[in-house]
């Protein structure tokens, strides 16, 4: 049975709090977009580390996200409910690892990631349909991040 996520669910379990992006996933409209925005201040805290350290931290966040999203999905009754945004947070942080530290590029990175996360070109849509549970929730956004990173690198190569 599907449960509508609310503040009570958010604070019922630490995994819910994190899966719902510290509450950003409770936004009544576009929770994925609000969740994606949470990645920016979180990335800011790791931006001073080397790329390898950033990637290691994000890999840990991804692996932890499998658990968070699994627990929250079961509590809500829907594996990939729109309020579950940890996948957007971790994946957007990955995109930011290759994004120049300028607001204009961060805006481009945000737009590209949201485009691929919403559009779900091949094979993202197929993976989203077949893979369930916490891993499925995290994996399709990882693919969207990879698409965004490829496009961002192409833009950087062309313009810089």
Secondary structure, 3 states (H helix, E strand, C coil): CCCCCCHHHHCCCHHHHHHCHHHHHHCCCCHHHHHHHHHHHHHHHHCCCCHHHHHHHHHHHHHHHHHHHHHHHHHHCCCCCCCCCHHHHHHHHHHHCCCCCCHHHHHHHHHHHHHHHHHCCCCHHHHHHHCCHHHHHHHHHHHHHHHHHHHHHHHHHHHC
